């Protein structure tokens, strides 16, 4: 079998300050991941990117530049054709918590003939000894749908990796970056499961992630995870593994509203959200007041809500909402919702799917590390 090729994809998308912050963190994570992949024994590392500038200093890495962007699947197809669709490890824009040992273990599994993904239903990492079936991906396919497509359409057995913060948390939103910043600042306490790379660590040292708006929202929410009399509300695409971790590894009482996992795969294409129905009926202020009665802190994957309400905010607006900076949001309904959340008496941590998967698992680890260091 040929040596597995390590694939990373990067697209610089942002013009706003908050998008540029997230993009810079993703680029730093990608550089760390490329270096770790090299140390893990991957002999060929390719970065497919719309902007080569952040990666010009990386030794021994091939840059596949296409500054026109375009859909993911045709771009992947072009890269795979260039390597004869042999064994690959696809890692998106990198995984901040994956260590050299983790990438090495993944390489060995591919060499043993296994196809492995970090999440069958929403894969950020996919390793397979035979990438040829991916040449038939539909043009509108997204990267996180590859593992499920291989299983269902190409009859490939895909083994999910054990669920952990390191295996599930990537940088999709400002909320993910804020959690990683807390993990990085707690390095001296030995935050379980996180060993951030040097590039991301340096960026977090130089960048005041909280400068966008420091409200202490995430820190306040984390404190409650270790308090026995507290109540926590989690909303969004929450999987059973995360739910079990919340029940098993936190001291607080947990209430979960899990909805619209796999919403992009719905046959009718229409997301439906209980929280969305309630917002439509009572408005943002009353919705927030209701949620305040259900938890002393709220972790909220807002994308199913947006889909239910047929909102299509820009990437910048989504990120400003995640950060609670409602004044910067152009989308009128999202602006009103975010303002109501920002004025809440309880902390709301807003984000996407990563927040209520790897983000929550990381939050649990950080919360207990902080509790132990203060005891």
ZAMARGU-4260 file (C-alpha; in steps of 0.2 Angstrom, whole numbers, plus 5000, padded with zeros to 4 digits):
<rodrens>
0) 5000/5000/5000 | 5006/5018/4996 | 5010/5029/5011 | 4994/5039/5017 | 4994/5057/5011
5) 4989/5070/5024 | 4976/5082/5017 | 4972/5099/5024 | 4960/5112/5017 | 4959/5130/5021
10) 4948/5144/5015 | 4951/5162/5020 | 4933/5170/5020 | 4932/5184/5032 | 4932/5203/5029
15) 4926/5208/5047 | 4937/5209/5062 | 4928/5194/5070 | 4929/5183/5055 | 4948/5187/5052
20) 4951/5182/5071 | 4943/5165/5068 | 4952/5163/5051 | 4969/5167/5059 | 4966/5154/5073
25) 4961/5141/5060 | 4977/5145/5050 | 4987/5143/5065 | 4979/5127/5069 | 4982/5121/5052
30) 5001/5125/5053 | 5002/5115/5070 | 4992/5100/5062 | 5004/5100/5047 | 5019/5100/5059
35) 5012/5086/5070 | 5007/5076/5055 | 5025/5077/5049 | 5031/5071/5066 | 5018/5057/5065
40) 5026/5050/5050 | 5016/5056/5036 | 5028/5058/5021 | 5017/5069/5010 | 5006/5083/5017
45) 4996/5094/5005 | 4987/5110/5010 | 4973/5115/4997 | 4970/5133/5000 | 4963/5149/4993
50) 4978/5159/5001 | 4995/5152/5002 | 5002/5166/5013 | 4999/5159/5030 | 5008/5143/5025
55) 5023/5149/5015 | 5035/5145/5030 | 5030/5127/5032 | 5044/5116/5026 | 5041/5100/5016
60) 5023/5104/5013 | 5014/5105/4996 | 5003/5120/4993 | 4989/5117/4981 | 4983/5134/4978
65) 4966/5139/4970 | 4961/5156/4975 | 4944/5155/4966 | 4937/5145/4980 | 4922/5135/4974
70) 4912/5120/4981 | 4921/5107/4992 | 4918/5091/4982 | 4925/5096/4965 | 4940/5104/4974
75) 4943/5088/4984 | 4941/5078/4968 | 4954/5088/4959 | 4966/5085/4974 | 4963/5066/4974
80) 4965/5064/4956 | 4983/5072/4958 | 4988/5059/4971 | 4979/5044/4961 | 4966/5043/4975
85) 4977/5032/4986 | 4976/5031/5005 | 4972/5048/5014 | 4970/5056/5030 | 4959/5071/5028
90) 4959/5083/5043 | 4949/5099/5037 | 4958/5114/5044 | 4966/5104/5057 | 4962/5099/5075
95) 4969/5109/5089 | 4969/5096/5102 | 4976/5081/5091 | 4993/5076/5097 | 5007/5068/5087
100) 5003/5052/5095 | 4985/5053/5090 | 4990/5057/5071 | 5002/5042/5072 | 4989/5030/5078
105) 4977/5036/5064 | 4991/5033/5051 | 4994/5015/5058 | 4975/5011/5057 | 4975/5017/5039
110) 4990/5007/5035 | 4981/4992/5043 | 4966/4994/5031 | 4954/5003/5042 | 4943/5018/5037
115) 4941/5029/5053 | 4932/5045/5056 | 4931/5056/5072 | 4912/5058/5070 | 4902/5047/5058
120) 4888/5060/5056 | 4898/5076/5055 | 4916/5071/5051 | 4931/5083/5053 | 4943/5069/5052
125) 4942/5055/5039 | 4956/5042/5036 | 4954/5029/5023 | 4966/5017/5014 | 4956/5019/4998
130) 4950/5036/4993 | 4944/5032/4975 | 4925/5031/4981 | 4926/5049/4986 | 4929/5054/4967
135) 4910/5050/4966 | 4905/5062/4979 | 4890/5073/4973 | 4896/5091/4969 | 4886/5098/4983
140) 4893/5087/4996 | 4901/5095/5012 | 4917/5088/5020 | 4908/5083/5036 | 4896/5072/5026
145) 4910/5061/5018 | 4910/5048/5032 | 4892/5045/5031 | 4892/5045/5012 | 4906/5032/5012
150) 4896/5021/5023 | 4879/5023/5015 | 4883/5025/4997 | 4900/5017/4994 | 4897/5002/5006
155) 4913/5006/5016 | 4914/5001/5034 | 4918/5017/5044 | 4924/5016/5062 | 4921/5031/5073
160) 4934/5036/5085 | 4931/5037/5104 | 4922/5053/5108 | 4933/5066/5117 | 4936/5084/5117
165) 4952/5083/5107 | 4943/5072/5094 | 4928/5083/5092 | 4933/5101/5095 | 4938/5111/5080
170) 4937/5130/5077 | 4921/5135/5068 | 4915/5150/5079 | 4921/5162/5091 | 4914/5152/5105
175) 4926/5137/5101 | 4940/5149/5101 | 4936/5156/5117 | 4935/5139/5125 | 4952/5135/5118
180) 4959/5151/5124 | 4953/5146/5142 | 4961/5129/5140 | 4977/5137/5134 | 4978/5149/5148
185) 4976/5135/5160 | 4990/5125/5153 | 4999/5126/5170 | 4985/5117/5178 | 4986/5102/5166
190) 4969/5104/5158 | 4965/5086/5153 | 4964/5082/5135 | 4972/5097/5128 | 4990/5100/5121
195) 4988/5115/5109 | 5001/5117/5096 | 5014/5131/5097 | 5007/5141/5083 | 4989/5142/5090
200) 4997/5145/5108 | 5007/5160/5101 | 4992/5167/5092 | 4981/5166/5108 | 4995/5174/5118
205) 4996/5189/5106 | 4977/5190/5103 | 4965/5196/5116 | 4951/5185/5111 | 4940/5193/5124
210) 4943/5210/5117 | 4928/5208/5105 | 4918/5209/5121 | 4923/5203/5138 | 4908/5198/5148
215) 4914/5183/5157 | 4900/5173/5149 | 4910/5157/5146 | 4919/5158/5163 | 4903/5160/5173
220) 4895/5146/5163 | 4910/5134/5167 | 4909/5138/5186 | 4892/5131/5186 | 4897/5114/5179
225) 4906/5110/5196 | 4892/5116/5208 | 4880/5103/5214 | 4864/5115/5216 | 4866/5123/5199
230) 4855/5120/5183 | 4862/5119/5166 | 4852/5120/5149 | 4860/5114/5133 | 4851/5117/5117
235) 4855/5111/5099 | 4862/5096/5090 | 4868/5087/5106 | 4873/5069/5104 | 4871/5055/5116
240) 4889/5054/5120 | 4890/5072/5125 | 4873/5070/5135 | 4880/5055/5144 | 4896/5065/5148
245) 4886/5079/5155 | 4876/5068/5166 | 4892/5058/5172 | 4905/5071/5173 | 4897/5087/5180
250) 4890/5091/5197 | 4876/5102/5190 | 4858/5096/5185 | 4857/5095/5166 | 4842/5099/5155
255) 4845/5095/5136 | 4834/5100/5122 | 4842/5090/5108 | 4835/5093/5090 | 4840/5093/5072
260) 4855/5082/5072 | 4858/5078/5054 | 4847/5092/5049 | 4855/5094/5032 | 4850/5077/5028
265) 4832/5079/5031 | 4822/5073/5015 | 4811/5088/5014 | 4826/5100/5018 | 4816/5109/5031
270) 4823/5110/5049 | 4811/5110/5064 | 4815/5117/5081 | 4805/5117/5096 | 4814/5133/5102
275) 4811/5140/5085 | 4792/5138/5086 | 4793/5146/5103 | 4803/5161/5097 | 4791/5163/5082
280) 4776/5163/5094 | 4782/5174/5108 | 4797/5184/5102 | 4815/5185/5108 | 4813/5193/5124
285) 4800/5181/5130 | 4810/5166/5123 | 4825/5172/5133 | 4814/5174/5149 | 4808/5156/5147
290) 4825/5149/5145 | 4831/5158/5160 | 4818/5148/5170 | 4826/5132/5164 | 4844/5135/5167
295) 4857/5146/5176 | 4868/5145/5161 | 4863/5141/5143 | 4875/5132/5130 | 4865/5136/5113
300) 4869/5129/5096 | 4859/5142/5087 | 4861/5135/5069 | 4845/5124/5070 | 4835/5139/5076
305) 4842/5149/5061 | 4837/5135/5049 | 4819/5133/5057 | 4816/5152/5055 | 4823/5152/5037
310) 4836/5165/5043 | 4851/5167/5032 | 4863/5178/5041 | 4880/5182/5034 | 4895/5173/5042
315) 4900/5189/5050 | 4883/5191/5058 | 4883/5173/5065 | 4900/5176/5073 | 4895/5193/5080
320) 4879/5184/5087 | 4890/5171/5095 | 4901/5184/5103 | 4885/5193/5109 | 4890/5209/5100
325) 4872/5213/5094 | 4877/5231/5088 | 4887/5224/5074 | 4873/5213/5067 | 4864/5218/5051
330) 4851/5204/5050 | 4837/5212/5060 | 4829/5197/5068 | 4846/5190/5073 | 4851/5207/5080
335) 4835/5207/5091 | 4838/5189/5097 | 4856/5193/5101 | 4852/5209/5110 | 4839/5199/5121
340) 4852/5186/5125 | 4866/5199/5129 | 4854/5207/5141 | 4849/5191/5150 | 4852/5188/5168
345) 4860/5171/5165 | 4875/5168/5154 | 4871/5162/5136 | 4886/5154/5127 | 4881/5154/5108
350) 4889/5144/5094 | 4887/5130/5082 | 4888/5111/5082 | 4906/5111/5089 | 4901/5120/5104
355) 4888/5107/5110 | 4900/5092/5105 | 4919/5095/5108 | 4916/5112/5115 | 4906/5105/5130
360) 4918/5091/5133 | 4932/5103/5134 | 4922/5114/5145 | 4919/5100/5157 | 4938/5097/5158
365) 4942/5115/5160 | 4929/5117/5174 | 4936/5103/5184 | 4954/5108/5181 | 4950/5125/5188
370) 4940/5118/5202 | 4955/5107/5207 | 4968/5121/5206 | 4957/5132/5217 | 4953/5119/5230
</rodrens>
